[in-house]
C-alpha cells in the first residue's frame, strides 16, 4: 500500500502594512472609548444621587415647615393659656400658705371630750386653758419659742408636745385626782399629766391644779402634717418619762 501524504494548503503570506504608531493610536482610541463610557456611567450615578439628595432635602424642608406651623399654633395656644397658668400658680401659692398656717390645727373638741372623760364624777373643773406649741419648722419654732413646755413628773426630761393644757378644779378626795391622772395618762391624746392637790379647810374636798401635755394625735392633719419635719436630731429618740404623778 502506498502511504498518503497530507495535502498542503497553500496560504497567502501575511504582511502588516500598519506601523506601530497606528496600533498605539488604535489602542488609545479603545481606551478613550472605555473611559468615556465609564465617565458617562459615573455621571449618571452622580446625577441620580444628587437628585435623590435634592428630593430628600425638599421632603425635610416640608417637614420643617409643618413643624414650624405646629410650633406657631402651640405657641399661640400657650399664650392664650398664660392667664390660666398664672391662676394655677397663684392657687398653688395660696395652698402652700394655707398648709403652713393650718398645719398646727388641733381638734379642740377631742381635747375637751378627753378631759371630760378623764374627770371623775365627783370632781369639777373650774378652768381649762390650752396653749399650743409652735409648728415644727416654723419661724416661731426656729426662734426657740416653746409655749408648750409643761411641767412634767421629771423636770429634767420634759417632752416636746403639741400643746399644754392647764387644769384647775375641786375633787372629793385625793384618790379621785389620782384616778384623773391615771385616766389622762392612759388616753392617747395626753402625755405627762402632772397635777398637784391641796386640802381646802377641814373638809374632805381638795383643790387641784396642774398641766397635761397634748400628744401629736390632736393634730387634724387635714391640711398638712406638722410632724413630717424631724423634731429630734438624727439617730436620737425622745427620753422616756413616767406617765404622770400626783404630789
VEXVEX-413511 format. One record per residue: residue in three letters; x, y, z of N, C-alpha, C in turn. Coordinates in steps of 0.001 Angstrom, whole numbers. Example, Ala and Ser with C-alpha at 12.3 -4.5 7.8 and 13.67 -1.06 7.14 Angstrom:
// VEXVEX-413511
(zakol 'ALA', (13190, -5690, 7800), (12300, -4500, 7800), (13200, -3300, 7800))
(zakol 'SER', (12850, -2250, 7080), (13670, -1060, 7140), (12900, 30, 7870))
This chain:
// VEXVEX-413511
(zakol 'UNK', (853, -1183, 0), (0, 0, 0), (879, 1220, 0))
(zakol 'UNK', (360, 2209, -679), (1121, 3453, -727), (695, 4353, 411))
(zakol 'UNK', (1617, 4951, 1038), (1356, 5895, 2141), (986, 7247, 1591))
(zakol 'UNK', (-250, 7742, 2101), (-745, 9027, 1598), (-85, 10152, 2363))
(zakol 'UNK', (294, 11083, 1668), (897, 12283, 2272), (-163, 13360, 2378))
(zakol 'UNK', (-163, 14091, 3508), (-1176, 15177, 3658), (-979, 16239, 2619))
(zakol 'UNK', (-2145, 16684, 2218), (-2122, 17744, 1219), (-1775, 19047, 1895))
(zakol 'UNK', (-979, 19784, 1349), (-556, 21077, 1886), (-1354, 22162, 1204))
(zakol 'UNK', (-2119, 22926, 2085), (-2941, 24016, 1532), (-2079, 25250, 1452))
(zakol 'UNK', (-1966, 25753, 329), (-1136, 26957, 203), (-1807, 28155, 872))
(zakol 'UNK', (-1120, 28970, 1637), (-1631, 30176, 2307), (-902, 31374, 1791))
(zakol 'UNK', (-1645, 32482, 1899), (-1054, 33742, 1465), (-169, 34273, 2571))
(zakol 'UNK', (880, 34786, 2298), (1740, 35378, 3339), (1103, 36624, 3899))
(zakol 'UNK', (1134, 36778, 5317), (564, 37965, 5974), (1612, 39043, 6071))
(zakol 'UNK', (1132, 40179, 5635), (2038, 41320, 5640), (1334, 42448, 6412))
(zakol 'UNK', (1927, 42955, 7482), (1362, 44052, 8286), (1847, 45347, 7687))
(zakol 'UNK', (861, 46058, 7068), (1213, 47302, 6420), (1101, 48518, 7357))
(zakol 'UNK', (504, 48291, 8603), (349, 49408, 9545), (1580, 49541, 10417))
(zakol 'UNK', (1868, 50739, 10695), (3024, 50986, 11552), (2640, 50781, 13023))
(zakol 'UNK', (3654, 50731, 13865), (3424, 50546, 15305), (2694, 51740, 15903))
(zakol 'UNK', (2941, 52900, 15399), (2262, 54088, 15930), (766, 54034, 15676))
(zakol 'UNK', (386, 53406, 14526), (-1041, 53278, 14232), (-1695, 52314, 15219))
(zakol 'UNK', (-1001, 51250, 15531), (-1528, 50331, 16539), (-1682, 51022, 17903))
(zakol 'UNK', (-736, 51873, 18240), (-831, 52612, 19514), (-2025, 53545, 19524))
(zakol 'UNK', (-2273, 54191, 18337), (-3430, 55092, 18275), (-4740, 54309, 18419))
(zakol 'UNK', (-4784, 53124, 17772), (-5990, 52311, 17910), (-6209, 51880, 19368))
(zakol 'UNK', (-5152, 51483, 20052), (-5273, 51101, 21463), (-5695, 52288, 22321))
(zakol 'UNK', (-5130, 53471, 22024), (-5511, 54659, 22779), (-6964, 55019, 22528))
(zakol 'UNK', (-7434, 54823, 21252), (-8830, 55107, 20941), (-9752, 54174, 21727))
(zakol 'UNK', (-9406, 52889, 21810), (-10228, 51961, 22575), (-10270, 52348, 24064))
(zakol 'UNK', (-9135, 52770, 24596), (-9113, 53192, 26000), (-9964, 54434, 26224))
(zakol 'UNK', (-9894, 55380, 25236), (-10702, 56592, 25389), (-12188, 56253, 25366))
(zakol 'UNK', (-12569, 55300, 24489), (-13974, 54905, 24463), (-14418, 54280, 25783))
(zakol 'UNK', (-13540, 53432, 26334), (-13873, 52827, 27612), (-13979, 53869, 28727))
(zakol 'UNK', (-13005, 54805, 28732), (-13066, 55864, 29737), (-14306, 56728, 29550))
(zakol 'UNK', (-14672, 57009, 28301), (-15859, 57807, 28043), (-17105, 57092, 28543))
(zakol 'UNK', (-17170, 55765, 28256), (-18332, 55006, 28727), (-18383, 54984, 30255))
(zakol 'UNK', (-17214, 54752, 30885), (-17188, 54768, 32349), (-17544, 56123, 32921))
(zakol 'UNK', (-17042, 57211, 32270), (-17389, 58549, 32751), (-18868, 58832, 32628))
(zakol 'UNK', (-19488, 58336, 31499), (-20927, 58547, 31339), (-21713, 57831, 32427))
(zakol 'UNK', (-21306, 56584, 32724), (-21994, 55838, 33801), (-21819, 56538, 35140))
(zakol 'UNK', (-20577, 57002, 35399), (-20330, 57704, 36664), (-21132, 58993, 36749))
(zakol 'UNK', (-21232, 59708, 35615), (-22013, 60939, 35601), (-23481, 60650, 35887))
(zakol 'UNK', (-23996, 59533, 35296), (-25382, 59164, 35577), (-25593, 58833, 37060))
(zakol 'UNK', (-24619, 58119, 37658), (-24732, 57795, 39076), (-24711, 59043, 39946))
(zakol 'UNK', (-23800, 59969, 39623), (-23717, 61214, 40404), (-24993, 62024, 40255))
(zakol 'UNK', (-25524, 62076, 39003), (-26766, 62822, 38794), (-27920, 62204, 39580))
(zakol 'UNK', (-27991, 60857, 39583), (-29050, 60195, 40346), (-28929, 60453, 41838))
(zakol 'UNK', (-27694, 60362, 42364), (-27501, 60623, 43790), (-27841, 62062, 44142))
(zakol 'UNK', (-27454, 62991, 43261), (-27766, 64407, 43520), (-29268, 64631, 43535))
(zakol 'UNK', (-29961, 64004, 42582), (-31417, 64166, 42530), (-32078, 63570, 43770))
(zakol 'UNK', (-31573, 62423, 44229), (-32129, 61817, 45441), (-31922, 62711, 46658))
(zakol 'UNK', (-30719, 63284, 46754), (-30469, 64196, 47877), (-31344, 65435, 47786))
(zakol 'UNK', (-31565, 65908, 46565), (-32427, 67070, 46382), (-33855, 66764, 46833))
(zakol 'UNK', (-34332, 65562, 46470), (-35684, 65164, 46886), (-35766, 65053, 48413))
(zakol 'UNK', (-34727, 64449, 49021), (-34718, 64326, 50475), (-34682, 65697, 51149))
(zakol 'UNK', (-33905, 66619, 50565), (-33857, 67973, 51128), (-35218, 68653, 51027))
(zakol 'UNK', (-35913, 68438, 49907), (-37245, 69021, 49774), (-38221, 68439, 50802))
(zakol 'UNK', (-38141, 67094, 51012), (-39013, 66469, 51998), (-38704, 66986, 53414))
(zakol 'UNK', (-37405, 67137, 53703), (-37032, 67673, 55011), (-37515, 69102, 55178))
(zakol 'UNK', (-37434, 69893, 54111), (-37939, 71258, 54177), (-39435, 71291, 54431))
(zakol 'UNK', (-40165, 70373, 53802), (-41611, 70315, 54034), (-41912, 69947, 55496))
(zakol 'UNK', (-41133, 68980, 56026), (-41344, 68597, 57422), (-41037, 69756, 58365))
(zakol 'UNK', (-39961, 70496, 58052), (-39617, 71658, 58883), (-40732, 72692, 58846))
(zakol 'UNK', (-41300, 72913, 57654), (-42392, 73877, 57531), (-43598, 73435, 58354))
(zakol 'UNK', (-43900, 72116, 58317), (-45037, 71608, 59095), (-44794, 71786, 60593))
(zakol 'UNK', (-43566, 71445, 61033), (-43255, 71582, 62455), (-43269, 73042, 62886))
(zakol 'UNK', (-42804, 73936, 62036), (-42846, 75359, 62373), (-44283, 75839, 62506))
(zakol 'UNK', (-45141, 75374, 61615), (-46546, 75746, 61719), (-47160, 75208, 63013))
(zakol 'UNK', (-46808, 73956, 63366), (-47318, 73378, 64612), (-46786, 74133, 65824))
(zakol 'UNK', (-45505, 74531, 65754), (-44929, 75305, 66856), (-45629, 76646, 67017))
(zakol 'UNK', (-45921, 77287, 65904), (-46635, 78566, 65970), (-48021, 78383, 66578))
(zakol 'UNK', (-48697, 77299, 66189), (-50032, 77050, 66735), (-49973, 76794, 68238))
(zakol 'UNK', (-48996, 75966, 68672), (-48869, 75675, 70091), (-48453, 76909, 70889))
(zakol 'UNK', (-47598, 77738, 70285), (-47193, 78974, 70961), (-48387, 79888, 71172))
(zakol 'UNK', (-49236, 79978, 70150), (-50439, 80809, 70282), (-51356, 80267, 71372))
(zakol 'UNK', (-51522, 78948, 71423), (-52356, 78360, 72466), (-51750, 78576, 73857))
(zakol 'UNK', (-50414, 78482, 73939), (-49754, 78712, 75223), (-49964, 80141, 75698))
(zakol 'UNK', (-49896, 81073, 74781), (-50143, 82469, 75156), (-51578, 82676, 75620))
(zakol 'UNK', (-52511, 81946, 74996), (-53904, 82057, 75431), (-54098, 81462, 76825))
(zakol 'UNK', (-53304, 80414, 77138), (-53433, 79754, 78437), (-52548, 80384, 79512))
(zakol 'UNK', (-51813, 81430, 79183), (-50941, 82063, 80175), (-51720, 82550, 81396))
(zakol 'UNK', (-52898, 83180, 81245), (-53658, 83565, 82452), (-54051, 82370, 83314))
(zakol 'UNK', (-54366, 81244, 82667), (-54714, 80048, 83434), (-53514, 79566, 84246))
(zakol 'UNK', (-52317, 79593, 83597), (-51110, 79198, 84328), (-50865, 80121, 85518))
(zakol 'UNK', (-51046, 81421, 85309), (-50854, 82360, 86410), (-51853, 82091, 87537))
(zakol 'UNK', (-53100, 81761, 87162), (-54104, 81449, 88185), (-53736, 80187, 88950))
(zakol 'UNK', (-53291, 79150, 88221), (-52910, 77898, 88878), (-51724, 78126, 89813))
(zakol 'UNK', (-50744, 78917, 89374), (-49601, 79214, 90237), (-50037, 79964, 91491))
(zakol 'UNK', (-50976, 80902, 91310), (-51480, 81630, 92472), (-52207, 80723, 93445))
(zakol 'UNK', (-53001, 79795, 92900), (-53702, 78841, 93773), (-52704, 77968, 94523))
(zakol 'UNK', (-51626, 77552, 93831), (-50606, 76728, 94485), (-49939, 77492, 95633))
(zakol 'UNK', (-49667, 78788, 95402), (-49069, 79598, 96469), (-50024, 79714, 97651))
(zakol 'UNK', (-51300, 79943, 97359), (-52279, 80033, 98441), (-52426, 78705, 99171))
(zakol 'UNK', (-52346, 77617, 98413), (-52436, 76301, 99051), (-51288, 76086, 100015))
(zakol 'UNK', (-50067, 76457, 99585), (-48929, 76310, 100489), (-49072, 77222, 101707))
(zakol 'UNK', (-49624, 78417, 101494), (-49827, 79329, 102620), (-50809, 78748, 103624))
(zakol 'UNK', (-51911, 78195, 103096), (-52916, 77596, 103982), (-52331, 76393, 104709))
(zakol 'UNK', (-51559, 75574, 103984), (-50941, 74417, 104631), (-50011, 74838, 105758))
(zakol 'UNK', (-49233, 75903, 105503), (-48331, 76365, 106553), (-49065, 76955, 107739))
(zakol 'UNK', (-50168, 77677, 107446), (-50902, 78330, 108528), (-51765, 77348, 109319))
(zakol 'UNK', (-52284, 76327, 108637), (-53216, 75403, 109285), (-52579, 74059, 109623))
(zakol 'UNK', (-51274, 73942, 109482), (-50627, 72659, 109789), (-50813, 72284, 111247))
(zakol 'UNK', (-50848, 73281, 112123), (-50990, 73003, 113546), (-52418, 73002, 114029))
(zakol 'UNK', (-53385, 72786, 113128), (-54786, 72762, 113553), (-55025, 71603, 114516))
(zakol 'UNK', (-55734, 71893, 115589), (-55983, 70914, 116638), (-57489, 70713, 116773))
(zakol 'UNK', (-57905, 69481, 116971), (-59306, 69177, 117245), (-59572, 69438, 118730))
(zakol 'UNK', (-59979, 70676, 119030), (-60222, 71027, 120429), (-61400, 70250, 121000))
(zakol 'UNK', (-62340, 69877, 120142), (-63473, 69095, 120637), (-62994, 67761, 121199))
(zakol 'UNK', (-62026, 67134, 120541), (-61494, 65879, 121065), (-60726, 66100, 122366))
(zakol 'UNK', (-60029, 67236, 122455), (-59283, 67542, 123678), (-60245, 67710, 124852))
(zakol 'UNK', (-61297, 68491, 124655), (-62261, 68718, 125733), (-62996, 67433, 126093))
(zakol 'UNK', (-63335, 66644, 125065), (-64010, 65373, 125344), (-63107, 64441, 126142))
(zakol 'UNK', (-61817, 64396, 125786), (-60884, 63557, 126532), (-60731, 64002, 127974))
(zakol 'UNK', (-60706, 65316, 128207), (-60587, 65815, 129585), (-61846, 65487, 130376))
(zakol 'UNK', (-63011, 65645, 129744), (-64254, 65323, 130437), (-64342, 63839, 130782))
(zakol 'UNK', (-63910, 62977, 129853), (-63968, 61547, 130129), (-62983, 61143, 131222))
(zakol 'UNK', (-61867, 61865, 131346), (-60882, 61529, 132387), (-61247, 62119, 133747))
(zakol 'UNK', (-62158, 63078, 133780), (-62526, 63722, 135043), (-63474, 62805, 135830))
(zakol 'UNK', (-63170, 62465, 137067), (-64052, 61602, 137872), (-65399, 62278, 138124))
(zakol 'UNK', (-66426, 61502, 138439), (-67753, 62098, 138662), (-67781, 63095, 139823))
(zakol 'UNK', (-66974, 62882, 140843), (-67005, 63780, 141993), (-66129, 65001, 141842))
(zakol 'UNK', (-65449, 65161, 140711), (-64557, 66307, 140508), (-65216, 67319, 139589))
(zakol 'UNK', (-64846, 68553, 139784), (-65357, 69650, 138961), (-64188, 70498, 138478))
(zakol 'UNK', (-64225, 70836, 137207), (-63180, 71682, 136626), (-63629, 73130, 136673))
(zakol 'UNK', (-62746, 73981, 137135), (-63065, 75411, 137183), (-62421, 76170, 136018))
(zakol 'UNK', (-61212, 75779, 135605), (-60537, 76425, 134478), (-59857, 75364, 133619))
(zakol 'UNK', (-59920, 75587, 132313), (-59213, 74761, 131334), (-58615, 75713, 130309))
(zakol 'UNK', (-57319, 75796, 130258), (-56626, 76699, 129324), (-55675, 75872, 128465))
(zakol 'UNK', (-55743, 76091, 127145), (-54914, 75343, 126194), (-53941, 76307, 125535))
(zakol 'UNK', (-52686, 75949, 125549), (-51648, 76714, 124864), (-50982, 75797, 123846))
(zakol 'UNK', (-51001, 76184, 122571), (-50446, 75348, 121505), (-48963, 75635, 121322))
(zakol 'UNK', (-48256, 74622, 120890), (-46821, 74750, 120633), (-46599, 75303, 119230))
(zakol 'UNK', (-45453, 75923, 118984), (-45141, 76361, 117614), (-45069, 75173, 116672))
(zakol 'UNK', (-45448, 75385, 115429), (-45413, 74316, 114437), (-43957, 73974, 114151))
(zakol 'UNK', (-43607, 72702, 114146), (-42213, 72334, 113825), (-41807, 72853, 112458))
(zakol 'UNK', (-40634, 73463, 112410), (-40146, 74006, 111157), (-40563, 75435, 110900))
(zakol 'UNK', (-41445, 76012, 111729), (-41879, 77381, 111519), (-40866, 78347, 112107))
(zakol 'UNK', (-41106, 79646, 111865), (-40192, 80665, 112371), (-40226, 80723, 113889))
(zakol 'UNK', (-41431, 80508, 114460), (-41539, 80537, 115920), (-40759, 79400, 116550))
(zakol 'UNK', (-40829, 78229, 115925), (-40069, 77095, 116454), (-38571, 77291, 116267))
(zakol 'UNK', (-38189, 77903, 115146), (-36765, 78122, 114898), (-36171, 79155, 115854))
(zakol 'UNK', (-37004, 80107, 116305), (-36501, 81135, 117208), (-36333, 80639, 118635))
(zakol 'UNK', (-36734, 79395, 118870), (-36548, 78836, 120208), (-37753, 78971, 121091))
(zakol 'UNK', (-38884, 79451, 120550), (-40090, 79580, 121347), (-40634, 78220, 121729))
(zakol 'UNK', (-41012, 78060, 122967), (-41540, 76786, 123450), (-42709, 77078, 124372))
(zakol 'UNK', (-43829, 77483, 123728), (-45014, 77812, 124503), (-45693, 76575, 125056))
(zakol 'UNK', (-45281, 75385, 124601), (-45948, 74165, 125019), (-45248, 73477, 126180))
(zakol 'UNK', (-44232, 74104, 126756), (-43489, 73446, 127824), (-44407, 73257, 129028))
(zakol 'UNK', (-44645, 72003, 129355), (-45479, 71676, 130503), (-44599, 71062, 131582))
(zakol 'UNK', (-44785, 71463, 132826), (-44020, 70831, 133896), (-44459, 69385, 134069))
(zakol 'UNK', (-43545, 68459, 133844), (-43866, 67047, 133960), (-43317, 66448, 135238))
(zakol 'UNK', (-43531, 65147, 135414), (-43000, 64489, 136617), (-41489, 64592, 136725))
(zakol 'UNK', (-40799, 64599, 135591), (-39344, 64732, 135595), (-38997, 66061, 134938))
(zakol 'UNK', (-38660, 67082, 135714), (-38391, 68399, 135123), (-37154, 68433, 134247))
(zakol 'UNK', (-36285, 67431, 134345), (-35071, 67429, 133549), (-35263, 66714, 132203))
(zakol 'UNK', (-36363, 66039, 132036), (-36652, 65321, 130782), (-38051, 65671, 130291))
(zakol 'UNK', (-38258, 66940, 130077), (-39564, 67389, 129604), (-39721, 67065, 128127))
(zakol 'UNK', (-40794, 66409, 127781), (-41028, 66021, 126385), (-41569, 67194, 125584))
(zakol 'UNK', (-41254, 67184, 124298), (-41807, 68180, 123379), (-43181, 67703, 122963))
(zakol 'UNK', (-44193, 68511, 123218), (-45573, 68115, 122964), (-46217, 69113, 122021))
(zakol 'UNK', (-47436, 68780, 121584), (-48162, 69650, 120653), (-48774, 70849, 121341))
(zakol 'UNK', (-48955, 70790, 122636), (-49562, 71886, 123379), (-49584, 71554, 124852))
(zakol 'UNK', (-50105, 72476, 125627), (-50164, 72312, 127077), (-51538, 72741, 127559))
(zakol 'UNK', (-52144, 71914, 128409), (-53462, 72200, 128983), (-53277, 72453, 130479))
(zakol 'UNK', (-53671, 73647, 130919), (-53630, 73984, 132333), (-55006, 73694, 132936))
(zakol 'UNK', (-55033, 72917, 134022), (-56276, 72494, 134657), (-56310, 72967, 136104))
(zakol 'UNK', (-57511, 73242, 136558), (-57723, 73521, 137988), (-59173, 73199, 138313))
(zakol 'UNK', (-59397, 72804, 139549), (-60762, 72458, 139976), (-60752, 71869, 141358))
(zakol 'UNK', (-61839, 71209, 141692), (-62003, 70586, 143008), (-62395, 69134, 142822))
(zakol 'UNK', (-62052, 68322, 143825), (-62387, 66902, 143815), (-62774, 66485, 145213))
(zakol 'UNK', (-63472, 65363, 145297), (-63930, 64888, 146599), (-62791, 64339, 147432))
(zakol 'UNK', (-61733, 63850, 146773), (-60614, 63286, 147518), (-59370, 63276, 146632))
(zakol 'UNK', (-58261, 63027, 147266), (-57012, 62920, 146514), (-57027, 61689, 145617))
(zakol 'UNK', (-57778, 60675, 146034), (-57860, 59461, 145208), (-58505, 59763, 143852))
(zakol 'UNK', (-59514, 60628, 143865), (-60154, 60995, 142599), (-59172, 61735, 141696))
(zakol 'UNK', (-58350, 62591, 142288), (-57340, 63288, 141485), (-56355, 62278, 140910))
(zakol 'UNK', (-55985, 61296, 141726), (-55093, 60252, 141215), (-55724, 59463, 140080))
(zakol 'UNK', (-57030, 59150, 140207), (-57722, 58458, 139116), (-57738, 59315, 137852))
(zakol 'UNK', (-57871, 60620, 138028), (-57881, 61525, 136867), (-56514, 61517, 136179))
(zakol 'UNK', (-55467, 61519, 136982), (-54117, 61499, 136399), (-53887, 60194, 135651))
(zakol 'UNK', (-54349, 59079, 136218), (-54175, 57791, 135549), (-54964, 57757, 134243))
(zakol 'UNK', (-56198, 58275, 134278), (-57020, 58288, 133067), (-56393, 59161, 131981))
(zakol 'UNK', (-55847, 60295, 132369), (-55185, 61156, 131375), (-53941, 60467, 130799))
(zakol 'UNK', (-53206, 59753, 131639), (-52013, 59068, 131168), (-52316, 57928, 130219))
(zakol 'UNK', (-53471, 57272, 130416), (-53844, 56164, 129545), (-54478, 56636, 128232))
(zakol 'UNK', (-54918, 57872, 128186), (-55509, 58389, 126950), (-54403, 58673, 125937))
(zakol 'UNK', (-54690, 58409, 124692), (-53693, 58662, 123657), (-53540, 60119, 123291))
(zakol 'UNK', (-54437, 60966, 123789), (-54387, 62392, 123451), (-53459, 63180, 124368))
(zakol 'UNK', (-53131, 62644, 125547), (-52386, 63416, 126537), (-51115, 62670, 126924))
(zakol 'UNK', (-50124, 63458, 127351), (-48859, 62909, 127840), (-48409, 63720, 129043))
(zakol 'UNK', (-47715, 63067, 129932), (-47106, 63707, 131104), (-48105, 64522, 131935))
(zakol 'UNK', (-49205, 63913, 132380), (-50071, 64663, 133299), (-49376, 64878, 134636))
(zakol 'UNK', (-49437, 66082, 135144), (-48777, 66418, 136411), (-49691, 67391, 137146))
(zakol 'UNK', (-50342, 66892, 138186), (-51351, 67666, 138909), (-51026, 67612, 140395))
(zakol 'UNK', (-51084, 68752, 141018), (-50855, 68846, 142463), (-52175, 69131, 143165))
(zakol 'UNK', (-52294, 68711, 144413), (-53534, 68875, 145195), (-53225, 69581, 146504))
(zakol 'UNK', (-54234, 70280, 146977), (-54167, 70921, 148299), (-55505, 70711, 148988))
(zakol 'UNK', (-55460, 70574, 150296), (-56693, 70377, 151075), (-57332, 71727, 151343))
(zakol 'UNK', (-58674, 71792, 151245), (-59407, 73038, 151491), (-60045, 72965, 152873))
(zakol 'UNK', (-59513, 73687, 153836), (-60097, 73760, 155173), (-60080, 72426, 155887))
(zakol 'UNK', (-61140, 72210, 156664), (-61235, 70975, 157434), (-62006, 69894, 156699))
(zakol 'UNK', (-62567, 70185, 155532), (-63370, 69206, 154818), (-62501, 68210, 154071))
(zakol 'UNK', (-63216, 67270, 153437), (-62515, 66228, 152688), (-62198, 66660, 151266))
(zakol 'UNK', (-62886, 67726, 150806), (-62658, 68177, 149432), (-61244, 68720, 149276))
(zakol 'UNK', (-60718, 68557, 148093), (-59388, 69065, 147783), (-59460, 69876, 146493))
(zakol 'UNK', (-58598, 70808, 146380), (-58452, 71549, 145123), (-57214, 71018, 144413))
(zakol 'UNK', (-57274, 71059, 143105), (-56131, 70566, 142329), (-55850, 71532, 141181))
(zakol 'UNK', (-54651, 71521, 140769), (-54224, 72333, 139626), (-52986, 71684, 139028))
(zakol 'UNK', (-52818, 71853, 137773), (-51660, 71268, 137117), (-51763, 71390, 135611))
(zakol 'UNK', (-51024, 70541, 134949), (-50969, 70632, 133492), (-50839, 69233, 132908))
(zakol 'UNK', (-51170, 69135, 131651), (-51014, 67898, 130904), (-50670, 68274, 129470))
(zakol 'UNK', (-49721, 67576, 128896), (-49311, 67872, 127520), (-50220, 67196, 126506))
(zakol 'UNK', (-50295, 67787, 125332), (-51079, 67238, 124227), (-50152, 66447, 123312))
(zakol 'UNK', (-50556, 65236, 122985), (-49753, 64422, 122068), (-50015, 64853, 120622))
(zakol 'UNK', (-49270, 64272, 119716), (-49409, 64628, 118300), (-50707, 64111, 117697))
(zakol 'UNK', (-51434, 63274, 118416), (-52706, 62770, 117905), (-53791, 63839, 117848))
(zakol 'UNK', (-53582, 64962, 118513), (-54604, 66014, 118494), (-54574, 66814, 117200))
(zakol 'UNK', (-53503, 66673, 116389), (-53446, 67387, 115120), (-54485, 66816, 114160))
(zakol 'UNK', (-55168, 67709, 113451), (-56177, 67246, 112496), (-55538, 66682, 111223))
(zakol 'UNK', (-54411, 67258, 110804), (-53704, 66833, 109598), (-54580, 66933, 108344))
(zakol 'UNK', (-55567, 67806, 108369), (-56410, 67982, 107185), (-55705, 68785, 106101))
(zakol 'UNK', (-54796, 69636, 106482), (-54103, 70486, 105513), (-52647, 70075, 105328))
(zakol 'UNK', (-51976, 69712, 106389), (-50576, 69288, 106316), (-50251, 68548, 107595))
(zakol 'UNK', (-49189, 67769, 107540), (-48743, 67016, 108705), (-47622, 67786, 109378))
(zakol 'UNK', (-47881, 68395, 110535), (-46819, 69182, 111183), (-45691, 68327, 111721))
(zakol 'UNK', (-45902, 67026, 111844), (-44857, 66148, 112370), (-43974, 65574, 111282))
(zakol 'UNK', (-44177, 66006, 110023), (-43358, 65465, 108936), (-41904, 65881, 109101))
(zakol 'UNK', (-41666, 67111, 109565), (-40294, 67579, 109778), (-39748, 66942, 111050))
(zakol 'UNK', (-38481, 66508, 111020), (-37904, 65892, 112219), (-37787, 66900, 113344))
(zakol 'UNK', (-38204, 66490, 114526), (-38133, 67361, 115693), (-36982, 66989, 116620))
(zakol 'UNK', (-36303, 65889, 116323), (-35148, 65485, 117125), (-34002, 65186, 116201))
(zakol 'UNK', (-32748, 65325, 116621), (-31614, 65033, 115752), (-31638, 63595, 115272))
(zakol 'UNK', (-31008, 63369, 114138), (-30975, 62020, 113560), (-30257, 61066, 114497))
(zakol 'UNK', (-30872, 59883, 114640), (-30263, 58864, 115483), (-30599, 58981, 116944))
(zakol 'UNK', (-31419, 59990, 117359), (-31782, 60158, 118747), (-33279, 59986, 118902))
(zakol 'UNK', (-33715, 59580, 120066), (-35125, 59428, 120373), (-35437, 60212, 121625))
(zakol 'UNK', (-36668, 60716, 121752), (-37015, 61463, 122960), (-36853, 60595, 124208))
(zakol 'UNK', (-36397, 61164, 125286), (-36207, 60365, 126505), (-37544, 59906, 127067))
(zakol 'UNK', (-37552, 58699, 127627), (-38763, 58158, 128219), (-39056, 58852, 129532))
(zakol 'UNK', (-40359, 59137, 129793), (-40774, 59797, 131026), (-41918, 59006, 131635))
(zakol 'UNK', (-42146, 59154, 132899), (-43258, 58464, 133538), (-44579, 58947, 132979))
(zakol 'UNK', (-45614, 58134, 133145), (-46941, 58504, 132617), (-47524, 59680, 133338))
(zakol 'UNK', (-47259, 59870, 134589), (-47800, 61014, 135323), (-47509, 60867, 136810))
(zakol 'UNK', (-47991, 61852, 137567), (-47750, 61791, 139012), (-48634, 62760, 139740))
(zakol 'UNK', (-48826, 62542, 140980), (-49594, 63397, 141867), (-48722, 63766, 143027))
(zakol 'UNK', (-48703, 65044, 143370), (-47907, 65480, 144515), (-48798, 66092, 145567))
